[in-house]
Amino acid sequence: MFAYYLALALRGMRRSRVLTGLMVLALGLGIGACMTTLTVYRVMSGDPIPSKSHRLFTPQLDSDPMKGYTPDDELPEQMTRFDAEALLREHHGVQQAVMTGGGFSIVPDQPDLLPFFVDSRYTSADFFSMFDAPFEAGQGWTAADDEARARVAVITTELAEKVFGKQPAVGRDIRIDEQVYRVVGVLKPWQLTPHFYDLNTSRFGNTEQVYVPFSTSRELKLSRNGSMTCHSEKSADPTALASMCTWVQYWVQLDTAQQVSDYRQYLQGYAERQHAAGRFERPARTALHDVMGWMTLKKVVPSDAELQVGVAFAFLLLCLVNTIGLLLAKCLRRAPEIGVRRALGASRRSIFLQFLVEAGVIGLLGGALGLLLSIGGLALVRQSPSGVAKLAELDMTMLALNFGLGLAASVLAGLLPAWRACQITPALQLKSS
């Protein structure tokens, strides 16, 4: 029966090619606009590490001075080096990582390759397992390497190929900022989007290409990237252990609700001890956020992105209203045909389903046009210099959503015209014919 309705729908569409074309165009434009904005929004707001986002937490401590204090002040986004290293040393989580961003100059041994600059991350041994970093070869360094301030590095496959070519990189030396580091691991292509573990360097940028121990970076006083907040007069070295400047990120893995509760108590106790010792001037205040909570708090998705999605769906609604009008006009033009079918015994249900199938076919065609427009729109978006623009790609989920949206929109638009079609009185149409 469906094949029969489909044949009738295709025949009717051929007889009204202009109206059919206008409806396909209207739906295609609306779907294309929606899918383009939704794809960008999904990249910006999606869960960057779905398997662990509910188990990774970033703590906050109020280490700001008393001057200007109000109880509802926002807590510092980052930590002092002293606090981050203390939490790392006391080890009250399953795993934990201290980190900050940096930049390196790579000095290749090959005479034909000039020095070049790469982004780096100074962190601790648990970083790679905490954030599910995939290794192509080798592994991360150990806690003993952190303690020893070892000259070891993990690099990406891209950097390994650029510096070492096709030769294995693990175990070889790489010259970074005039220092020699031993490569202990090579990472596969890997991207956490958004860049939630450090929102100060780049929220949607590429993953760093070199990783070295945080302890090593401090011993060598390597340059760093990202924001730093110093309320008092800056010391000669704001990254020194005694400095109260906040510039370090800290993440902890907690696998159960009990561990989360215990860690909150530990964090509050730590803050109270620091307040009692005179390091924290303000009353002890702490917070603990998981990945999605942290992204919400820091408003990773800008309000204008949500506004763009709303405008796109409003445009789709306008296209839908136009499609309903065109379907109604098409229904009125075919009233005599409907009257004859009804007189020959077609039920109202058959007429209703016939028009609904025709609306569905138009929706699929509109979805196909919308897909082409979405591909073109995203190609234009990727020309933007922003980091998120480069990640705007249609995956299988968005592809299915594209056609599902087209089919749902057209069926919704076809309900009223299909109902009007099945209400046509056969006797009146035969008499007027």
C-alpha positions as CSV (number, residue, x, y, z in Angstrom):
1,M,0.0,0.0,0.0
2,F,2.9,2.3,0.8
3,A,4.3,1.8,-2.7
4,Y,0.9,2.8,-4.1
5,Y,0.8,6.0,-2.1
6,L,4.4,6.7,-3.1
7,A,3.6,6.4,-6.8
8,L,0.6,8.7,-6.4
9,A,2.8,11.2,-4.5
10,L,5.5,11.2,-7.2
11,R,2.8,11.6,-9.9
12,G,1.3,14.5,-8.1
13,M,4.7,16.2,-7.6
14,R,5.5,15.9,-11.3
15,R,2.2,17.6,-12.1
16,S,3.0,20.5,-9.8
17,R,6.7,20.9,-10.3
18,V,6.9,24.6,-9.5
19,L,5.0,24.3,-6.2
20,T,7.0,21.2,-5.4
21,G,10.3,23.0,-6.2
22,L,9.3,25.9,-4.0
23,M,8.5,23.7,-1.1
24,V,11.8,21.7,-1.4
25,L,13.6,25.0,-1.6
26,A,11.9,26.5,1.5
27,L,12.6,23.3,3.6
28,G,16.1,23.1,2.3
29,L,17.0,26.6,3.3
30,G,15.5,26.2,6.7
31,I,17.2,22.9,7.4
32,G,20.5,24.1,6.0
33,A,20.5,27.1,8.3
34,C,19.6,24.9,11.3
35,M,22.1,22.2,10.6
36,T,25.0,24.7,10.1
37,T,24.3,26.5,13.4
38,L,23.5,23.3,15.3
39,T,26.8,21.7,14.2
40,V,28.8,24.6,15.4
41,Y,26.8,24.7,18.7
42,R,27.4,21.0,19.2
43,V,31.1,21.4,18.8
44,M,31.1,24.1,21.4
45,S,28.7,22.6,23.9
46,G,29.3,18.8,23.6
47,D,30.8,16.6,26.3
48,P,34.5,16.6,25.6
49,I,35.2,13.3,27.4
50,P,31.9,11.5,27.8
51,S,33.3,8.4,29.4
52,K,34.8,10.3,32.3
53,S,33.3,13.8,32.5
54,H,31.3,12.9,35.6
55,R,34.5,11.6,37.3
56,L,36.9,14.5,36.6
57,F,36.7,17.5,38.9
58,T,38.5,20.8,39.3
59,P,38.7,22.3,42.8
60,Q,38.6,26.0,43.7
61,L,40.2,27.7,46.7
62,D,39.7,31.3,47.9
63,S,43.3,32.5,48.1
64,D,42.5,36.1,47.3
65,P,43.4,38.9,49.7
66,M,40.8,40.3,52.2
67,K,40.8,43.7,50.5
68,G,37.5,44.2,48.7
69,Y,36.1,40.9,50.0
70,T,32.4,40.1,49.8
71,P,30.9,36.7,50.6
72,D,29.5,36.2,47.1
73,D,32.8,36.9,45.3
74,E,33.6,34.4,42.6
75,L,36.3,32.0,43.6
76,P,39.6,32.1,41.7
77,E,39.6,30.1,38.5
78,Q,43.1,28.8,39.1
79,M,45.4,28.0,42.0
80,T,48.6,29.2,43.4
81,R,51.6,26.9,42.8
82,F,51.9,26.2,46.5
83,D,48.3,24.9,46.8
84,A,48.4,22.9,43.6
85,E,51.6,21.1,44.7
86,A,50.2,20.5,48.2
87,L,47.1,18.9,46.9
88,L,49.1,16.8,44.5
89,R,51.5,15.7,47.3
90,E,48.6,14.8,49.7
91,H,47.0,12.7,47.0
92,H,43.4,12.5,48.2
93,G,42.0,11.5,44.7
94,V,42.2,8.4,42.6
95,Q,44.4,10.4,40.2
96,Q,45.3,14.0,40.1
97,A,47.2,16.4,37.7
98,V,48.7,19.8,38.1
99,M,49.3,21.7,34.9
100,T,49.8,25.0,33.0
101,G,50.3,25.9,29.4
102,G,53.6,26.8,27.8
103,G,55.4,27.2,24.5
104,F,58.6,25.7,23.2
105,S,61.1,26.3,20.5
106,I,62.1,23.0,18.9
107,V,65.6,22.8,17.6
108,P,65.9,19.9,15.1
109,D,69.1,18.1,14.5
110,Q,68.6,18.1,10.8
111,P,70.5,21.0,9.2
112,D,67.8,21.6,6.6
113,L,65.0,22.1,9.2
114,L,64.8,25.5,10.9
115,P,63.8,25.8,14.6
116,F,60.0,26.2,15.1
117,F,57.6,27.0,17.9
118,V,55.0,24.6,19.4
119,D,52.5,24.8,22.2
120,S,53.3,22.7,25.2
121,R,51.8,21.6,28.5
122,Y,53.7,21.3,31.8
123,T,51.9,18.6,33.9
124,S,52.3,15.6,36.1
125,A,52.4,11.9,35.5
126,D,48.6,11.1,35.9
127,F,47.6,13.5,33.2
128,F,47.7,11.0,30.3
129,S,45.6,8.3,32.0
130,M,43.2,10.8,33.5
131,F,42.3,12.3,30.2
132,D,42.5,9.1,28.2
133,A,45.4,10.3,26.0
134,P,46.0,7.6,23.4
135,F,49.6,6.5,22.8
136,E,51.0,5.5,19.5
137,A,54.2,4.3,21.1
138,G,55.8,4.4,24.5
139,Q,54.0,5.8,27.5
140,G,53.8,8.7,29.9
141,W,56.5,9.4,32.5
142,T,56.2,8.2,36.1
143,A,55.7,9.9,39.5
144,A,59.3,9.2,40.1
145,D,60.2,11.3,37.0
146,D,58.1,14.1,38.5
147,E,60.0,13.8,41.8
148,A,63.4,13.7,40.0
149,R,62.5,16.7,37.7
150,A,63.5,14.4,34.8
151,R,64.2,15.8,31.3
152,V,61.6,13.6,29.7
153,A,58.9,14.5,27.1
154,V,55.8,13.1,25.5
155,I,55.2,14.4,22.0
156,T,52.5,14.0,19.3
157,T,52.7,11.8,16.2
158,E,52.8,15.0,14.0
159,L,55.8,16.4,15.8
160,A,57.6,13.0,15.9
161,E,57.2,12.7,12.1
162,K,58.4,16.3,11.6
163,V,61.5,15.9,13.7
164,F,62.4,12.2,13.3
165,G,60.7,11.3,10.0
166,K,59.8,7.6,9.8
167,Q,62.3,6.6,12.5
168,P,60.9,5.5,16.0
169,A,60.9,8.5,18.3
170,V,60.7,6.8,21.7
171,G,64.0,6.7,23.5
172,R,65.5,9.4,21.3
173,D,66.6,12.9,22.4
174,I,64.8,16.0,21.3
175,R,66.2,19.5,21.7
176,I,63.7,21.9,23.3
177,D,64.7,25.5,24.2
178,E,68.4,24.5,24.2
179,Q,67.7,21.6,26.7
180,V,67.8,18.0,25.7
181,Y,64.8,15.8,26.6
182,R,64.3,12.0,26.2
183,V,61.1,11.1,24.4
184,V,59.2,8.5,26.4
185,G,55.9,8.5,24.5
186,V,54.3,9.5,21.3
187,L,50.6,10.4,21.3
188,K,48.1,9.5,18.5
189,P,46.1,12.4,17.0
190,W,43.9,13.5,19.9
191,Q,41.6,16.4,20.5
192,L,39.5,17.3,23.6
193,T,36.9,19.9,22.5
194,P,36.3,22.2,24.3
195,H,39.7,22.4,25.8
196,F,38.1,22.2,29.3
197,Y,41.2,21.4,31.4
198,D,42.7,24.8,30.6
199,L,40.2,27.5,29.4
200,N,42.9,30.2,29.7
201,T,45.1,29.2,26.7
202,S,42.6,28.2,24.0
203,R,39.0,26.9,24.5
204,F,38.8,25.4,21.0
205,G,42.4,25.3,19.9
206,N,44.5,22.3,18.9
207,T,45.9,20.0,21.6
208,E,49.5,20.7,22.7
209,Q,52.4,19.0,20.9
210,V,54.9,18.6,23.7
211,Y,54.3,17.5,27.4
212,V,57.0,17.7,30.0
213,P,56.9,17.4,33.9
214,F,55.6,20.4,35.7
215,S,58.4,20.0,38.2
216,T,60.9,20.2,35.4
217,S,59.4,23.3,34.0
218,R,59.7,25.1,37.3
219,E,63.3,24.0,37.9
220,L,64.2,25.3,34.4
221,K,61.9,28.4,34.8
222,L,60.3,27.7,31.4
223,S,58.1,30.4,30.0
224,R,54.3,29.8,30.3
225,N,51.1,30.7,28.5
226,G,47.7,31.6,29.9
227,S,46.3,34.1,32.4
228,M,47.8,34.9,35.8
229,T,46.1,36.9,38.6
230,C,48.3,38.7,41.2
231,H,46.4,41.0,43.6
232,S,49.5,42.2,45.5
233,E,52.6,43.7,44.1
234,K,54.2,41.2,41.8
235,S,57.3,39.6,43.1
236,A,60.5,39.0,41.1
237,D,59.1,35.6,40.2
238,P,55.2,35.4,40.3
239,T,55.5,31.6,39.6
240,A,57.6,31.0,42.7
241,L,56.4,28.5,45.3
242,A,55.7,31.3,47.9
243,S,53.9,33.6,45.5
244,M,50.1,34.1,46.0
245,C,49.5,34.6,42.3
246,T,47.0,32.1,40.8
247,W,48.0,30.6,37.5
248,V,48.0,26.8,37.9
249,Q,45.2,24.4,36.8
250,Y,44.4,21.3,39.0
251,W,42.2,18.3,38.2
252,V,41.3,15.3,40.2
253,Q,39.6,12.0,39.4
254,L,36.9,10.8,41.8
255,D,35.1,7.6,40.8
256,T,32.3,7.4,43.4
257,A,29.8,9.7,45.2
258,Q,31.5,8.8,48.5
259,Q,34.9,9.9,47.1
260,V,33.4,13.2,45.9
261,S,31.9,13.8,49.4
262,D,35.2,12.9,51.1
263,Y,37.2,15.1,48.8
264,R,34.9,18.1,49.5
265,Q,35.5,17.6,53.2
266,Y,39.2,17.3,52.6
267,L,39.3,20.5,50.5
268,Q,37.4,22.5,53.1
269,G,39.7,21.2,55.8
270,Y,42.7,22.2,53.7
271,A,41.3,25.7,53.2
272,E,40.6,26.1,56.9
273,R,44.2,25.0,57.7
274,Q,45.6,27.6,55.3
275,H,43.3,30.3,56.8
276,A,44.5,29.4,60.3
277,A,48.1,29.5,59.2
278,G,47.6,33.0,57.8
279,R,48.1,32.1,54.1
280,F,44.4,32.6,53.2
281,E,43.1,35.9,54.5
282,R,39.5,35.3,53.6
283,P,37.2,32.8,55.4
284,A,37.7,29.3,54.0
285,R,35.6,28.8,50.9
286,T,35.9,26.0,48.4
287,A,34.1,24.5,45.4
288,L,34.4,21.3,43.3
289,H,33.1,21.1,39.7
290,D,32.9,18.2,37.3
291,V,33.7,18.8,33.6
292,M,30.2,19.8,32.4
293,G,29.6,21.9,35.6
294,W,32.9,23.7,35.0
295,M,32.0,24.4,31.4
296,T,28.6,25.8,32.5
297,L,30.2,27.9,35.2
298,K,32.8,29.4,32.8
299,K,30.2,29.9,30.1
300,V,32.2,28.1,27.5
301,V,29.3,28.4,25.1
302,P,28.8,32.1,24.4
303,S,25.2,33.5,24.5
304,D,25.4,34.6,20.9
305,A,25.8,30.9,19.8
306,E,22.6,30.0,21.5
307,L,20.9,33.1,20.0
308,Q,22.1,31.9,16.5
309,V,20.5,28.5,17.0
310,G,17.2,30.2,18.1
311,V,17.2,32.4,15.0
312,A,17.9,29.4,12.8
313,F,15.0,27.5,14.2
314,A,12.8,30.6,13.9
315,F,13.8,30.7,10.2
316,L,12.9,27.0,9.8
317,L,9.5,27.7,11.4
318,L,8.9,30.5,8.9
319,C,9.9,28.1,6.1
320,L,7.5,25.5,7.6
321,V,4.6,28.0,7.5
322,N,5.3,28.8,3.9
323,T,5.4,25.0,3.1
324,I,2.0,24.6,4.8
325,G,0.6,27.4,2.6
326,L,2.0,25.8,-0.6
327,L,0.7,22.4,0.4
328,L,-2.8,23.8,1.0
329,A,-2.6,25.6,-2.4
330,K,-1.6,22.3,-4.0
331,C,-4.5,20.5,-2.2
332,L,-7.0,23.0,-3.6
333,R,-5.7,22.6,-7.1
334,R,-6.2,18.8,-6.8
335,A,-9.7,19.0,-5.3
336,P,-11.4,17.5,-8.4
337,E,-8.9,14.6,-8.5
338,I,-9.5,13.9,-4.8
339,G,-13.3,14.1,-5.4
340,V,-13.1,11.4,-8.1
341,R,-10.9,9.2,-5.9
342,R,-13.4,9.5,-3.1
343,A,-16.3,8.8,-5.4
344,L,-14.5,5.6,-6.6
345,G,-14.3,4.3,-3.0
346,A,-11.1,5.8,-1.6
347,S,-11.5,6.3,2.1
348,R,-10.6,9.5,4.0
349,R,-7.8,7.6,5.6
350,S,-6.3,6.7,2.2
351,I,-6.5,10.4,1.1
352,F,-4.9,11.5,4.3
353,L,-2.0,9.0,4.1
354,Q,-1.5,9.8,0.4
355,F,-0.9,13.5,1.1
356,L,1.2,12.7,4.2
357,V,3.5,10.4,2.1
358,E,3.8,13.2,-0.5
359,A,4.8,15.6,2.3
360,G,7.4,13.1,3.5
361,V,8.9,12.8,0.1
362,I,9.2,16.5,-0.2
363,G,10.8,16.6,3.3
364,L,13.4,14.0,2.2
365,L,14.2,16.1,-0.9
366,G,14.3,19.2,1.3
367,G,16.7,17.3,3.7
368,A,19.0,16.5,0.7
369,L,19.1,20.1,-0.4
370,G,19.6,21.2,3.3
371,L,22.5,18.8,3.5
372,L,24.2,20.4,0.5
373,L,23.5,23.9,1.9
374,S,24.9,22.7,5.3
375,I,28.1,21.4,3.8
376,G,28.5,24.7,1.9
377,G,27.7,26.7,5.1
378,L,30.2,24.8,7.2
379,A,32.8,25.2,4.5
380,L,32.4,28.9,4.9
381,V,32.5,28.7,8.7
382,R,35.8,26.9,8.5
383,Q,37.3,29.8,6.7
384,S,37.0,31.7,10.0
385,P,40.2,32.0,12.0
386,S,38.5,30.9,15.2
387,G,39.6,27.5,16.6
388,V,36.0,26.2,16.9
389,A,35.4,26.9,13.2
390,K,38.0,24.4,12.1
391,L,36.2,21.6,14.0
392,A,32.7,22.2,12.5
393,E,32.2,19.0,10.6
394,L,29.0,16.9,9.9
395,D,29.3,13.5,11.5
396,M,26.9,10.6,11.2
397,T,24.8,11.8,14.1
398,M,24.3,15.2,12.5
399,L,23.7,13.6,9.1
400,A,20.9,11.5,10.5
401,L,19.5,14.5,12.3
402,N,19.5,16.4,9.0
403,F,17.2,14.0,7.2
404,G,15.2,13.3,10.4
405,L,14.6,17.1,10.7
406,G,13.5,17.3,7.1
407,L,11.1,14.4,7.4
408,A,9.7,15.6,10.7
409,A,9.2,19.2,9.4
410,S,7.5,18.1,6.2
411,V,5.2,15.6,7.9
412,L,4.3,18.3,10.4
413,A,3.7,20.7,7.6
414,G,1.6,18.1,5.8
415,L,-0.8,17.4,8.6
416,L,-3.2,20.3,8.0
417,P,-3.2,20.0,4.2
418,A,-3.7,16.2,4.4
419,W,-6.6,16.7,6.8
420,R,-8.2,19.3,4.5
421,A,-7.8,17.0,1.6
422,C,-9.6,14.1,3.3
423,Q,-12.5,16.5,4.1
424,I,-13.3,17.3,0.5
425,T,-16.8,16.3,-0.4
426,P,-16.9,14.1,-3.6
427,A,-20.4,15.1,-4.7
428,L,-19.6,18.8,-4.7
429,Q,-16.4,18.2,-6.8
430,L,-18.2,15.9,-9.3
431,K,-21.0,18.4,-9.7
432,S,-18.6,21.3,-10.3
433,S,-16.6,19.2,-12.7
